[in-house]
Structures are given as C-alpha cells and as structure tokens.
Amino acid sequence: MNAIYLLPLGSADRSIIAALGPQLERRFRASVAVHEKAVPIDSFTYVFGEAQLGGSVGVVSYYRLPNERYGLPANRTLFTERLLKEAMHELGHTFGLLHCRALDCAMHISTYVEDIDTKPAEFCRECEQKLILAESKP
C-alpha cells in the first residue's frame, strides 16, 4: 500500500494539513500521516505546488490560496477546496501523471487561482485509469 506523508513547512497551520489527510486517503487509497516536526521555509510565495514526476516528493503551498490574498472576503470552504485540488494535482505528479488538457481534471494546469476554482478535485477518466495502473505496479 502507498503512503503519503504531509510535512508542514514554516508556520503552516497544522489543522489545515490534518483536515486534508482523510480526503487524500480516500482519493489515493493510501495511508496519510502528518509529520510532527515543521520545516522552516520562506521562499514559497509565488507557486501553488511542485512535485517530482514519478518520484516521492511534492510540495503544496497554500500561501496564495486564501481569498484574503486578493482583497476578497475570507471563504474557508473555497480555501479548503483549492488546497485539496492542488494537493491532488501535485500528488498526481508523484504517481506519474502529467498535466491534462481536460478542463474537468485535477491534473489540468493552474497558473492563476481562478484556474484552480474552475477544475474539480477529481481526476478525469483517463487520468484515473493511469493512476490505477500506476498503483498496481510493484
């Protein structure tokens, strides 16, 4: 069985990270654990995430995900949805998935926060099939 480890960076809110775990467990059919020791980092202000294609490391930054960053009223539900979508996207890369042209896929590339809002927190049928194949490999 695959395992996903979430590691808070800098002053990341641990409750946000903990809430993400169960959703990722269900979608990736993998155990999720949050590491206890935070790692200081100050440079993730202009990326949503980055991952090693087919590797074991991915980073998601929630710095640019809250509405407040754009002068809009806080919306915790929207923030949580954005975080899940970006976590799905970056974890998809670690499972070998490339960017997808389908607009209804979590693997569709997001350049702006509005791009995140228009895609789902699910993979399209083609990417889901690729993920199932990747999970079945030893």
matplotlib code that plots the C-alpha trace (Angstrom):
import matplotlib.pyplot as plt

x = [0.0, 1.2, 1.8, 1.6, 3.4, 2.4, 5.1, 4.2, 6.6, 7.3, 4.3, 1.8, -1.5, -1.4, -5.3, -5.5, -3.0, -4.7, -8.1, -6.6, -5.4, -8.7, -9.7, -6.3, -6.5, -9.9, -8.9, -5.5, -6.4, -3.2, -2.4, -1.7, 0.4, 1.4, 5.0, 5.4, 8.3, 7.8, 10.5, 11.2, 11.0, 10.4, 10.5, 7.1, 5.2, 4.5, 3.8, 0.9, 3.0, 5.8, 6.3, 8.8, 7.3, 7.0, 9.0, 8.3, 8.4, 5.8, 5.2, 1.9, 1.9, -1.3, 0.1, -1.7, -4.9, -6.9, -9.3, -7.8, -4.6, -6.7, -8.6, -11.7, -13.7, -12.4, -14.1, -12.8, -14.8, -13.3, -9.8, -10.1, -11.3, -8.4, -5.9, -7.4, -7.2, -3.6, -2.7, -4.4, -2.6, 0.9, 0.4, -0.9, 2.6, 4.3, 2.2, 3.4, 0.5, 1.3, -0.7, -4.0, -5.8, -9.2, -10.7, -12.6, -9.5, -7.4, -4.3, -5.2, -2.5, -3.3, -1.5, -3.9, -6.1, -9.1, -7.8, -8.0, -11.5, -12.7, -11.3, -12.7, -10.9, -11.1, -9.2, -10.8, -11.4, -8.2, -6.0, -7.9, -7.1, -3.4, -3.4, -5.0, -2.3, 0.5, -0.9, -1.0, 2.7, 5.1]
y = [0.0, 3.5, 6.1, 9.8, 11.9, 15.5, 17.8, 21.3, 24.0, 27.2, 28.4, 26.2, 25.7, 22.1, 21.9, 22.7, 19.9, 17.4, 18.1, 17.4, 13.9, 11.9, 13.3, 12.3, 8.9, 8.3, 9.6, 7.9, 4.8, 5.3, 6.0, 9.6, 10.7, 14.2, 14.6, 16.2, 18.5, 21.5, 22.7, 26.4, 27.8, 31.3, 31.2, 29.7, 32.8, 32.5, 28.9, 26.6, 23.5, 21.5, 17.7, 15.2, 13.4, 9.7, 10.4, 10.6, 14.3, 17.0, 20.4, 22.4, 26.0, 27.4, 31.0, 32.1, 30.2, 32.3, 34.9, 37.5, 37.5, 39.1, 41.6, 39.4, 38.3, 35.1, 31.9, 28.9, 26.4, 27.8, 27.8, 24.2, 23.2, 25.0, 23.2, 19.8, 20.4, 21.4, 18.5, 16.2, 17.8, 17.5, 14.0, 13.1, 14.0, 11.8, 8.9, 9.7, 11.8, 14.6, 17.8, 17.0, 19.0, 18.1, 21.1, 18.7, 17.1, 17.9, 17.5, 20.4, 23.1, 26.1, 29.3, 31.5, 30.9, 31.2, 28.2, 26.2, 27.3, 26.0, 22.5, 19.7, 17.9, 14.7, 13.2, 12.7, 9.2, 8.9, 10.2, 8.0, 4.9, 5.9, 6.3, 2.8, 1.4, 3.2, 1.9, -1.7, -1.7, -3.3]
z = [0.0, -0.8, 1.9, 1.7, 4.3, 4.9, 6.3, 7.4, 6.2, 8.0, 10.0, 8.3, 10.1, 11.3, 11.5, 7.7, 7.0, 9.2, 7.6, 4.2, 5.2, 5.2, 1.8, 0.2, 1.8, 0.2, -3.2, -3.5, -1.4, 0.6, 4.2, 5.1, 8.0, 9.2, 10.4, 13.7, 13.0, 10.9, 8.5, 8.1, 4.6, 3.4, -0.4, -1.4, -2.1, -5.8, -6.5, -5.8, -5.8, -7.2, -7.4, -8.6, -11.6, -10.7, -7.6, -3.9, -3.1, -3.7, -2.1, -2.0, -0.8, 0.5, 0.7, -2.5, -1.9, 0.6, -0.8, 1.5, -0.7, -3.4, -1.3, -1.1, 1.9, 3.6, 2.4, 4.3, 2.1, -1.1, 0.5, 1.6, -1.9, -3.5, -1.2, -1.9, -5.7, -5.5, -3.3, -5.7, -8.6, -7.1, -5.7, -9.2, -10.5, -7.9, -9.2, -12.7, -14.1, -16.5, -17.0, -18.6, -21.3, -19.9, -18.1, -15.8, -14.3, -11.2, -13.4, -15.6, -15.1, -12.8, -13.4, -11.5, -8.5, -10.8, -12.7, -9.5, -9.0, -12.4, -12.1, -9.9, -7.1, -9.1, -12.0, -15.4, -16.5, -18.4, -15.6, -13.1, -15.3, -15.4, -11.6, -11.1, -13.4, -11.5, -8.2, -9.5, -10.4, -7.8]

ax = plt.figure().add_subplot(projection="3d")
ax.plot(x, y, z, "-o")
ax.set_aspect("equal")
plt.show()
